[in-house]
Amino acid sequence: TYPAKLTGYSLRIQPRVNLIKNAEALSYGGLAFIDQSALTNLYAEVHKSFGFIYYPQPVLAETPDGLLRPALCFISEEFSEGEPTPEYILEMIKCAREMNAPENYISHIKAFGR
């Protein structure tokens, strides 16, 4: 997985992570190179465990060296409102730090746990 940022989407955690289109927003995460079989299994397990379906959306993610990389970002349109668990927030913070997200973004993630 490689660090990247995505312009035009804001982070939501309610109770699972999702992105919402927002022209003024910036989100941080990672680019992963995985095959179709692993991808299918990953999102089938998310659907089975949480009832959410994530759909692929083509995006341009920016790498730390400024390159724009075409990618698929998986976004759910069916999210219900809910509070994330403290453990899930800690997991998201850990991931954000591993992807070198700035502290203000990590503070944004922490705010979902209040």
C-alpha positions in Angstrom: 0.0 0.0 0.0 1.3 3.5 -1.0 0.3 6.8 0.6 -2.0 9.0 -1.5 -4.5 11.8 -1.2 -7.8 12.3 -3.0 -9.2 15.7 -3.8 -13.0 16.2 -4.0 -14.0 13.7 -1.3 -14.5 14.1 2.5 -14.2 11.4 5.0 -17.2 10.0 6.9 -17.2 7.3 9.6 -20.8 6.4 10.5 -20.1 3.6 11.7 -17.8 2.4 8.9 -15.5 4.5 6.8 -16.9 6.1 3.6 -16.2 9.0 1.3 -18.6 11.7 0.3 -18.2 13.9 -2.8 -17.2 17.4 -1.7 -15.4 19.7 -4.1 -13.6 21.5 -1.4 -12.4 18.4 0.6 -9.2 16.4 0.7 -8.9 12.8 2.0 -5.9 10.7 2.7 -5.4 7.0 2.4 -3.5 4.5 0.3 -3.2 2.9 -3.1 -3.1 -0.9 -3.1 -2.4 -3.1 -6.0 -4.6 -6.2 -5.6 -6.2 -8.6 -8.0 -9.9 -8.9 -8.8 -10.3 -12.1 -6.8 -8.9 -10.6 -3.6 -11.0 -7.4 -4.2 -14.2 -9.4 -4.6 -13.5 -11.4 -1.5 -12.7 -8.3 0.6 -15.9 -6.4 -0.3 -18.0 -9.6 -0.1 -16.8 -10.0 3.5 -17.6 -6.3 4.3 -21.1 -6.8 2.9 -21.6 -10.0 4.9 -20.3 -8.6 8.1 -21.8 -5.0 8.0 -24.5 -5.0 5.3 -22.8 -2.3 3.2 -22.1 -2.5 -0.5 -19.2 -0.5 -1.8 -19.2 0.4 -5.5 -16.0 1.2 -7.5 -15.6 4.8 -8.6 -12.8 5.9 -10.9 -10.7 8.6 -9.3 -7.3 10.3 -9.7 -5.2 9.8 -6.5 -2.2 12.0 -5.9 1.0 10.3 -4.6 3.5 12.1 -2.3 5.7 12.9 -5.3 2.8 14.8 -7.0 1.9 12.1 -9.6 -1.8 11.6 -10.4 -2.6 7.9 -10.5 -5.9 6.5 -11.9 -7.5 4.3 -9.3 -10.7 2.7 -8.2 -12.1 4.1 -4.9 -14.9 2.0 -3.3 -17.7 4.1 -2.0 -21.0 3.0 -0.4 -24.3 4.8 -1.3 -26.3 3.0 1.4 -24.8 4.1 4.7 -26.9 4.4 7.8 -26.1 6.7 10.6 -24.3 5.2 13.5 -21.5 5.7 15.9 -18.1 4.0 15.2 -16.6 2.0 18.0 -13.5 3.4 19.8 -11.5 0.5 18.5 -12.5 1.3 14.9 -11.5 4.9 15.3 -8.1 3.8 16.7 -7.7 1.5 13.7 -8.4 4.4 11.3 -5.9 6.6 13.1 -3.3 3.9 12.9 -3.9 3.5 9.1 -3.8 7.3 8.6 -0.5 7.6 10.4 0.9 4.7 8.4 -0.1 6.6 5.2 1.6 9.8 6.5 -1.6 11.8 6.8 -1.2 15.2 8.3 -2.1 15.8 12.0 -5.2 17.9 11.1 -6.6 14.9 9.2 -5.9 12.5 12.1 -7.7 15.0 14.4 -10.6 14.9 12.0 -10.7 11.1 12.4 -10.6 11.4 16.2 -13.6 13.8 16.1 -15.8 10.9 14.8 -15.3 9.1 18.1 -16.9 11.8 20.2 
